[in-house]
Amino acid sequence: MGFLSQFRARKSTTPVDDNLAAELSDQIIALEKNLSDHPNDSDVHKTLMIKYNQALKQFAKQPSYRGQIDELFLKIDALRNQMRRNIK
């Protein structure tokens, strides 16, 4: 077995990783809904930013979620802008 084959075998995703990515996706959806209901709630901003960053790490590991990474970066930028507007 070549080096790359061994590396890929060690890096394979596990069901736990898939479940965590799905769980983070569900949590993000719930937090985004909460944010739309309460746009000035700084605790929701903070929690959502943390979840976005956790999701970036997990989604990068999951081939089925990699397509959502660009969208996450856009959401992070939009959330930062909203947080800045709320500070002023």
MMTF fields as JSON, N, C-alpha, C and O atoms, coordinates in Angstrom:
{
  "mmtfVersion": "1.0.0",
  "mmtfProducer": "UNKNOWN",
  "numBonds": 351,
  "numAtoms": 352,
  "numGroups": 88,
  "numChains": 1,
  "numModels": 1,
  "chainsPerModel": [1],
  "groupsPerChain": [88],
  "chainIdList": ["A"],
  "bondAtomList": [4, 2, 8, 6, 12, 10, 16, 14, 20, 18, 24, 22, 28, 26, 32, 30, 36, 34, 40, 38, 44, 42, 48, 46, 52, 50, 56, 54, 60, 58, 64, 62, 68, 66, 72, 70, 76, 74, 80, 78, 84, 82, 88, 86, 92, 90, 96, 94, 100, 98, 104, 102, 108, 106, 112, 110, 116, 114, 120, 118, 124, 122, 128, 126, 132, 130, 136, 134, 140, 138, 144, 142, 148, 146, 152, 150, 156, 154, 160, 158, 164, 162, 168, 166, 172, 170, 176, 174, 180, 178, 184, 182, 188, 186, 192, 190, 196, 194, 200, 198, 204, 202, 208, 206, 212, 210, 216, 214, 220, 218, 224, 222, 228, 226, 232, 230, 236, 234, 240, 238, 244, 242, 248, 246, 252, 250, 256, 254, 260, 258, 264, 262, 268, 266, 272, 270, 276, 274, 280, 278, 284, 282, 288, 286, 292, 290, 296, 294, 300, 298, 304, 302, 308, 306, 312, 310, 316, 314, 320, 318, 324, 322, 328, 326, 332, 330, 336, 334, 340, 338, 344, 342, 348, 346],
  "bondOrderList": [1, 1, 1, 1, 1, 1, 1, 1, 1, 1, 1, 1, 1, 1, 1, 1, 1, 1, 1, 1, 1, 1, 1, 1, 1, 1, 1, 1, 1, 1, 1, 1, 1, 1, 1, 1, 1, 1, 1, 1, 1, 1, 1, 1, 1, 1, 1, 1, 1, 1, 1, 1, 1, 1, 1, 1, 1, 1, 1, 1, 1, 1, 1, 1, 1, 1, 1, 1, 1, 1, 1, 1, 1, 1, 1, 1, 1, 1, 1, 1, 1, 1, 1, 1, 1, 1, 1],
  "groupList": [{"groupName": "MET", "atomNameList": ["N", "CA", "C", "O"], "elementList": ["N", "C", "C", "O"], "formalChargeList": [0, 0, 0, 0], "bondAtomList": [1, 0, 2, 1, 3, 2], "bondOrderList": [1, 1, 2], "singleLetterCode": "M", "chemCompType": "L-PEPTIDE LINKING"}, {"groupName": "GLY", "atomNameList": ["N", "CA", "C", "O"], "elementList": ["N", "C", "C", "O"], "formalChargeList": [0, 0, 0, 0], "bondAtomList": [1, 0, 2, 1, 3, 2], "bondOrderList": [1, 1, 2], "singleLetterCode": "G", "chemCompType": "PEPTIDE LINKING"}, {"groupName": "PHE", "atomNameList": ["N", "CA", "C", "O"], "elementList": ["N", "C", "C", "O"], "formalChargeList": [0, 0, 0, 0], "bondAtomList": [1, 0, 2, 1, 3, 2], "bondOrderList": [1, 1, 2], "singleLetterCode": "F", "chemCompType": "L-PEPTIDE LINKING"}, {"groupName": "LEU", "atomNameList": ["N", "CA", "C", "O"], "elementList": ["N", "C", "C", "O"], "formalChargeList": [0, 0, 0, 0], "bondAtomList": [1, 0, 2, 1, 3, 2], "bondOrderList": [1, 1, 2], "singleLetterCode": "L", "chemCompType": "L-PEPTIDE LINKING"}, {"groupName": "SER", "atomNameList": ["N", "CA", "C", "O"], "elementList": ["N", "C", "C", "O"], "formalChargeList": [0, 0, 0, 0], "bondAtomList": [1, 0, 2, 1, 3, 2], "bondOrderList": [1, 1, 2], "singleLetterCode": "S", "chemCompType": "L-PEPTIDE LINKING"}, {"groupName": "GLN", "atomNameList": ["N", "CA", "C", "O"], "elementList": ["N", "C", "C", "O"], "formalChargeList": [0, 0, 0, 0], "bondAtomList": [1, 0, 2, 1, 3, 2], "bondOrderList": [1, 1, 2], "singleLetterCode": "Q", "chemCompType": "L-PEPTIDE LINKING"}, {"groupName": "ARG", "atomNameList": ["N", "CA", "C", "O"], "elementList": ["N", "C", "C", "O"], "formalChargeList": [0, 0, 0, 0], "bondAtomList": [1, 0, 2, 1, 3, 2], "bondOrderList": [1, 1, 2], "singleLetterCode": "R", "chemCompType": "L-PEPTIDE LINKING"}, {"groupName": "ALA", "atomNameList": ["N", "CA", "C", "O"], "elementList": ["N", "C", "C", "O"], "formalChargeList": [0, 0, 0, 0], "bondAtomList": [1, 0, 2, 1, 3, 2], "bondOrderList": [1, 1, 2], "singleLetterCode": "A", "chemCompType": "L-PEPTIDE LINKING"}, {"groupName": "LYS", "atomNameList": ["N", "CA", "C", "O"], "elementList": ["N", "C", "C", "O"], "formalChargeList": [0, 0, 0, 0], "bondAtomList": [1, 0, 2, 1, 3, 2], "bondOrderList": [1, 1, 2], "singleLetterCode": "K", "chemCompType": "L-PEPTIDE LINKING"}, {"groupName": "THR", "atomNameList": ["N", "CA", "C", "O"], "elementList": ["N", "C", "C", "O"], "formalChargeList": [0, 0, 0, 0], "bondAtomList": [1, 0, 2, 1, 3, 2], "bondOrderList": [1, 1, 2], "singleLetterCode": "T", "chemCompType": "L-PEPTIDE LINKING"}, {"groupName": "PRO", "atomNameList": ["N", "CA", "C", "O"], "elementList": ["N", "C", "C", "O"], "formalChargeList": [0, 0, 0, 0], "bondAtomList": [1, 0, 2, 1, 3, 2], "bondOrderList": [1, 1, 2], "singleLetterCode": "P", "chemCompType": "L-PEPTIDE LINKING"}, {"groupName": "VAL", "atomNameList": ["N", "CA", "C", "O"], "elementList": ["N", "C", "C", "O"], "formalChargeList": [0, 0, 0, 0], "bondAtomList": [1, 0, 2, 1, 3, 2], "bondOrderList": [1, 1, 2], "singleLetterCode": "V", "chemCompType": "L-PEPTIDE LINKING"}, {"groupName": "ASP", "atomNameList": ["N", "CA", "C", "O"], "elementList": ["N", "C", "C", "O"], "formalChargeList": [0, 0, 0, 0], "bondAtomList": [1, 0, 2, 1, 3, 2], "bondOrderList": [1, 1, 2], "singleLetterCode": "D", "chemCompType": "L-PEPTIDE LINKING"}, {"groupName": "ASN", "atomNameList": ["N", "CA", "C", "O"], "elementList": ["N", "C", "C", "O"], "formalChargeList": [0, 0, 0, 0], "bondAtomList": [1, 0, 2, 1, 3, 2], "bondOrderList": [1, 1, 2], "singleLetterCode": "N", "chemCompType": "L-PEPTIDE LINKING"}, {"groupName": "GLU", "atomNameList": ["N", "CA", "C", "O"], "elementList": ["N", "C", "C", "O"], "formalChargeList": [0, 0, 0, 0], "bondAtomList": [1, 0, 2, 1, 3, 2], "bondOrderList": [1, 1, 2], "singleLetterCode": "E", "chemCompType": "L-PEPTIDE LINKING"}, {"groupName": "ILE", "atomNameList": ["N", "CA", "C", "O"], "elementList": ["N", "C", "C", "O"], "formalChargeList": [0, 0, 0, 0], "bondAtomList": [1, 0, 2, 1, 3, 2], "bondOrderList": [1, 1, 2], "singleLetterCode": "I", "chemCompType": "L-PEPTIDE LINKING"}, {"groupName": "HIS", "atomNameList": ["N", "CA", "C", "O"], "elementList": ["N", "C", "C", "O"], "formalChargeList": [0, 0, 0, 0], "bondAtomList": [1, 0, 2, 1, 3, 2], "bondOrderList": [1, 1, 2], "singleLetterCode": "H", "chemCompType": "L-PEPTIDE LINKING"}, {"groupName": "TYR", "atomNameList": ["N", "CA", "C", "O"], "elementList": ["N", "C", "C", "O"], "formalChargeList": [0, 0, 0, 0], "bondAtomList": [1, 0, 2, 1, 3, 2], "bondOrderList": [1, 1, 2], "singleLetterCode": "Y", "chemCompType": "L-PEPTIDE LINKING"}],
  "groupTypeList": [0, 1, 2, 3, 4, 5, 2, 6, 7, 6, 8, 4, 9, 9, 10, 11, 12, 12, 13, 3, 7, 7, 14, 3, 4, 12, 5, 15, 15, 7, 3, 14, 8, 13, 3, 4, 12, 16, 10, 13, 12, 4, 12, 11, 16, 8, 9, 3, 0, 15, 8, 17, 13, 5, 7, 3, 8, 5, 2, 7, 8, 5, 10, 4, 17, 6, 1, 5, 15, 12, 14, 3, 2, 3, 8, 15, 12, 7, 3, 6, 13, 5, 0, 6, 6, 13, 15, 8],
  "groupIdList": [1, 2, 3, 4, 5, 6, 7, 8, 9, 10, 11, 12, 13, 14, 15, 16, 17, 18, 19, 20, 21, 22, 23, 24, 25, 26, 27, 28, 29, 30, 31, 32, 33, 34, 35, 36, 37, 38, 39, 40, 41, 42, 43, 44, 45, 46, 47, 48, 49, 50, 51, 52, 53, 54, 55, 56, 57, 58, 59, 60, 61, 62, 63, 64, 65, 66, 67, 68, 69, 70, 71, 72, 73, 74, 75, 76, 77, 78, 79, 80, 81, 82, 83, 84, 85, 86, 87, 88],
  "secStructList": [7, 7, 2, 2, 2, 2, 2, 2, 2, 2, 6, 7, 7, 7, 2, 2, 2, 2, 2, 2, 2, 2, 2, 2, 2, 2, 2, 2, 2, 2, 2, 2, 2, 2, 2, 2, 2, 7, 6, 6, 7, 2, 2, 2, 2, 2, 2, 2, 2, 2, 2, 2, 2, 2, 2, 2, 2, 2, 2, 2, 2, 7, 6, 6, 6, 4, 4, 4, 2, 2, 2, 2, 2, 2, 2, 2, 2, 2, 2, 2, 2, 2, 2, 2, 2, 2, 2, 7],
  "xCoordList": [0.853, 0.0, 0.892, 1.805, 0.634, 1.433, 1.137, 0.176, 1.981, 1.839, 0.488, -0.18, 0.081, -1.187, -2.365, -3.328, -2.3, -3.381, -3.488, -4.589, -2.357, -2.365, -2.895, -3.66, -2.49, -2.944, -4.456, -5.138, -4.977, -6.423, -7.168, -8.253, -6.622, -7.281, -7.397, -8.403, -6.382, -6.421, -7.36, -7.929, -7.532, -8.333, -9.805, -10.572, -10.202, -11.58, -12.557, -12.246, -13.73, -14.73, -15.382, -15.451, -15.845, -16.542, -17.984, -18.306, -18.862, -20.261, -20.399, -21.317, -19.503, -19.552, -19.32, -20.007, -18.35, -18.083, -19.296, -19.655, -19.928, -21.122, -22.237, -22.927, -22.41, -23.452, -23.165, -24.08, -21.912, -21.54, -21.774, -22.27, -21.428, -21.651, -23.147, -23.565, -23.948, -25.403, -25.974, -26.857, -25.467, -25.924, -25.579, -26.406, -24.371, -23.967, -24.835, -25.225, -25.132, -25.982, -27.367, -27.921, -27.921, -29.231, -29.182, -30.099, -28.108, -27.963, -27.85, -28.412, -27.134, -26.975, -28.321, -28.645, -29.095, -30.42, -31.287, -31.961, -31.271, -32.064, -31.572, -32.38, -30.265, -29.708, -29.991, -30.261, -29.929, -30.24, -31.7, -32.015, -32.583, -33.99, -34.14, -34.869, -33.45, -33.476, -32.93, -33.459, -31.885, -31.301, -32.275, -32.363, -33.0, -33.967, -35.111, -35.69, -35.438, -36.469, -35.956, -36.711, -34.659, -34.038, -32.708, -31.646, -32.749, -31.518, -30.524, -29.363, -30.928, -30.007, -29.475, -28.798, -29.758, -29.33, -27.865, -27.538, -26.994, -25.554, -25.176, -24.203, -25.918, -25.617, -25.857, -25.103, -26.898, -27.157, -26.05, -25.608, -25.6, -24.486, -23.256, -22.642, -22.907, -21.706, -21.83, -20.91, -22.966, -23.169, -23.147, -22.554, -23.784, -23.817, -22.424, -22.074, -21.63, -20.264, -19.431, -18.649, -19.603, -18.889, -19.303, -18.456, -20.598, -21.102, -20.627, -20.294, -20.589, -20.07, -18.627, -18.261, -17.813, -16.408, -16.239, -15.369, -17.052, -17.016, -17.426, -16.834, -18.449, -18.94, -17.889, -17.752, -17.148, -16.098, -15.125, -14.758, -14.715, -13.764, -14.369, -13.718, -15.613, -16.258, -16.628, -16.442, -17.15, -17.565, -16.376, -16.509, -15.215, -14.015, -13.624, -13.008, -13.974, -13.647, -14.646, -14.348, -15.824, -16.904, -17.111, -17.49, -16.877, -17.083, -18.51, -18.709, -19.478, -20.868, -21.219, -22.233, -20.404, -20.661, -19.707, -19.895, -18.704, -17.694, -18.286, -17.763, -19.356, -19.989, -20.603, -20.924, -20.773, -21.383, -20.365, -20.749, -19.101, -18.055, -18.068, -17.979, -18.178, -18.216, -19.406, -19.29, -20.54, -21.739, -21.513, -21.976, -20.803, -20.502, -19.647, -19.894, -18.641, -17.807, -18.635, -18.43, -19.571, -20.444, -21.329, -21.558, -21.818, -22.658, -21.854, -22.361, -20.602, -19.738, -19.516, -19.589, -19.244, -19.06, -20.321, -20.25, -21.464, -22.732, -22.991, -23.465, -22.682, -22.882, -21.936, -22.338, -20.691, -19.744, -20.247, -20.176, -20.753, -21.278, -22.478, -22.61, -23.33, -24.496, -24.038, -24.597, -23.049, -22.543, -21.94, -22.132, -21.211, -20.629, -21.698, -21.554, -22.758, -23.853, -24.521, -24.942, -24.613, -25.246, -24.375, -24.897, -23.073, -22.168, -22.273, -22.179, -22.465, -22.495, -23.702, -23.875],
  "yCoordList": [-1.181, 0.0, 1.235, 1.343, 2.167, 3.366, 4.365, 4.221, 5.372, 6.401, 7.098, 7.258, 7.514, 8.227, 7.336, 7.804, 6.082, 5.156, 5.006, 4.983, 4.905, 4.79, 6.07, 6.021, 7.212, 8.497, 8.63, 9.038, 8.293, 8.371, 7.406, 7.729, 6.241, 5.256, 5.77, 5.528, 6.471, 7.011, 8.198, 8.447, 8.94, 10.153, 9.904, 10.856, 8.653, 8.395, 8.889, 8.912, 9.277, 9.806, 8.667, 7.532, 8.996, 8.015, 8.449, 9.617, 7.517, 7.903, 8.986, 9.804, 8.994, 10.012, 11.39, 12.351, 11.486, 12.747, 13.201, 14.378, 12.255, 12.588, 13.079, 14.048, 12.414, 12.82, 14.197, 15.005, 14.47, 15.769, 16.873, 17.943, 16.63, 17.628, 17.885, 19.034, 16.836, 16.996, 17.732, 18.578, 17.41, 18.075, 19.568, 20.405, 19.896, 21.3, 22.029, 23.176, 21.373, 21.984, 22.289, 23.36, 21.357, 21.573, 22.703, 23.521, 22.743, 23.801, 25.169, 26.15, 25.231, 26.492, 26.965, 28.149, 26.06, 26.429, 27.001, 28.013, 26.353, 26.832, 28.2, 29.081, 28.377, 29.662, 30.779, 31.915, 30.453, 31.466, 31.899, 33.074, 30.959, 31.314, 32.196, 33.188, 31.827, 32.621, 34.025, 35.006, 34.122, 35.43, 36.275, 37.488, 35.638, 36.414, 36.923, 37.973, 36.18, 36.626, 37.702, 38.581, 37.632, 38.561, 39.069, 38.645, 39.963, 40.374, 41.151, 41.271, 41.674, 42.452, 41.672, 42.247, 40.401, 39.577, 39.183, 38.344, 39.782, 39.529, 38.1, 37.561, 37.483, 36.087, 35.151, 34.201, 35.421, 34.613, 34.833, 33.884, 36.077, 36.38, 35.561, 34.914, 35.594, 34.891, 33.397, 32.753, 32.845, 31.399, 30.967, 29.943, 31.738, 31.399, 31.478, 30.638, 32.458, 32.574, 31.355, 30.825, 30.925, 29.732, 28.508, 27.719, 28.353, 27.195, 27.237, 26.197, 28.419, 28.539, 28.045, 27.295, 28.465, 28.06, 26.572, 25.936, 26.011, 24.567, 23.822, 22.806, 24.349, 23.708, 23.739, 22.77, 24.834, 24.901, 23.741, 23.096, 23.482, 22.39, 21.042, 20.212, 20.817, 19.535, 19.358, 18.279, 20.413, 20.306, 20.044, 19.359, 20.588, 20.351, 18.876, 18.39, 18.166, 16.742, 15.851, 14.69, 16.381, 15.583, 15.905, 17.029, 14.964, 15.232, 15.697, 16.518, 15.186, 15.549, 16.968, 17.516, 17.566, 18.918, 19.966, 21.158, 19.555, 20.506, 21.595, 22.708, 21.287, 22.283, 23.437, 24.471, 23.277, 24.31, 25.257, 26.219, 25.002, 25.804, 27.248, 28.18, 27.441, 28.814, 29.581, 30.758, 28.912, 29.542, 29.932, 30.983, 29.086, 29.419, 30.674, 31.52, 30.802, 32.007, 33.256, 34.295, 33.154, 34.292, 34.627, 35.797, 33.601, 33.819, 34.441, 35.289, 34.014, 34.584, 36.068, 36.888, 36.415, 37.831, 38.643, 39.744, 38.098, 38.808, 38.982, 40.033, 37.958, 38.046, 39.079, 39.845, 39.101, 40.118, 41.525, 42.412, 41.72, 43.029, 43.411, 44.561, 42.456, 42.719, 43.045, 43.94, 42.35, 42.616, 44.024, 44.74, 44.412, 45.761, 46.842, 47.855, 46.634, 47.597, 47.724, 48.813, 46.627, 46.64, 47.317, 47.817, 47.338, 47.963, 49.479, 50.15, 50.018, 51.476, 52.102, 53.319],
  "zCoordList": [0.0, 0.0, 0.0, 0.819, -0.915, -1.029, 0.076, 0.831, 0.15, 1.184, 1.118, 2.14, -0.08, -0.218, 0.151, 0.758, -0.203, 0.153, 1.662, 2.213, 2.322, 3.78, 4.413, 5.377, 3.871, 4.401, 4.256, 5.197, 3.094, 2.873, 3.763, 4.246, 3.99, 4.845, 6.277, 6.944, 6.747, 8.111, 8.212, 9.275, 7.114, 7.131, 6.789, 6.651, 6.654, 6.246, 7.311, 8.502, 6.857, 7.776, 8.531, 8.059, 9.687, 10.507, 10.656, 10.439, 11.027, 11.255, 12.324, 12.263, 13.291, 14.338, 13.721, 14.067, 12.805, 12.126, 11.321, 11.336, 10.616, 9.837, 10.747, 10.429, 11.873, 12.818, 13.396, 13.554, 13.71, 14.26, 13.237, 13.588, 11.996, 10.943, 10.775, 10.63, 10.794, 10.665, 11.87, 11.728, 13.052, 14.281, 14.248, 14.61, 13.819, 13.707, 12.685, 12.903, 11.587, 10.573, 11.148, 10.899, 11.909, 12.54, 13.561, 13.638, 14.344, 15.347, 14.677, 15.164, 13.575, 12.848, 12.314, 12.407, 11.764, 11.246, 12.365, 12.173, 13.537, 14.672, 15.148, 15.443, 15.223, 15.659, 14.653, 15.042, 13.364, 12.355, 12.449, 12.259, 12.739, 12.932, 14.171, 14.155, 15.232, 16.462, 16.199, 16.723, 15.397, 15.062, 14.246, 14.438, 13.343, 12.547, 13.428, 13.148, 14.493, 15.439, 16.389, 16.804, 16.736, 17.693, 17.123, 17.578, 16.143, 15.459, 16.309, 15.919, 17.437, 18.274, 19.467, 20.319, 19.547, 20.679, 20.507, 19.668, 21.295, 21.148, 21.534, 21.006, 22.433, 22.795, 21.617, 21.407, 20.86, 19.663, 18.638, 17.989, 18.489, 17.571, 17.953, 17.104, 19.221, 19.685, 19.482, 18.977, 19.875, 19.756, 18.293, 17.953, 17.441, 16.025, 15.409, 14.58, 15.792, 15.271, 15.695, 14.905, 16.927, 17.406, 16.601, 16.183, 16.386, 15.633, 14.184, 13.616, 13.58, 12.215, 12.155, 11.25, 13.115, 13.111, 13.379, 12.786, 14.257, 14.485, 13.216, 12.854, 12.553, 11.337, 10.233, 9.486, 10.119, 9.099, 9.251, 8.268, 10.469, 10.723, 10.377, 9.743, 10.79, 10.545, 9.072, 8.51, 8.449, 7.062, 6.146, 5.132, 6.499, 5.693, 5.707, 4.759, 6.767, 6.88, 6.149, 5.868, 5.839, 5.272, 3.8, 3.472, 2.913, 1.483, 1.166, 0.27, 1.881, 1.589, 2.042, 1.609, 2.899, 3.404, 2.837, 3.08, 2.1, 1.61, 0.731, 0.683, 0.045, -0.809, -0.038, -0.626, 1.269, 2.092, 2.722, 3.386, 2.527, 3.174, 2.674, 3.474, 1.359, 0.822, 1.385, 1.727, 1.478, 2.04, 3.5, 3.944, 4.243, 5.645, 5.753, 6.613, 4.888, 4.916, 4.638, 5.266, 3.696, 3.406, 4.606, 4.909, 5.279, 6.458, 7.603, 8.338, 7.747, 8.779, 8.504, 9.419, 7.246, 6.885, 7.166, 7.711, 6.793, 7.028, 8.519, 8.95, 9.305, 10.752, 11.367, 12.243, 10.912, 11.406, 11.111, 11.961, 9.899, 9.533, 10.405, 10.825, 10.665, 11.52, 12.938, 13.572, 13.438, 14.778, 14.846, 15.829, 13.798, 13.769, 13.778, 14.463, 13.03, 12.999, 14.376, 14.767, 15.092, 16.402, 17.464, 18.46, 17.262, 18.225, 18.164, 19.192, 16.977, 16.789, 17.43, 17.363]
}
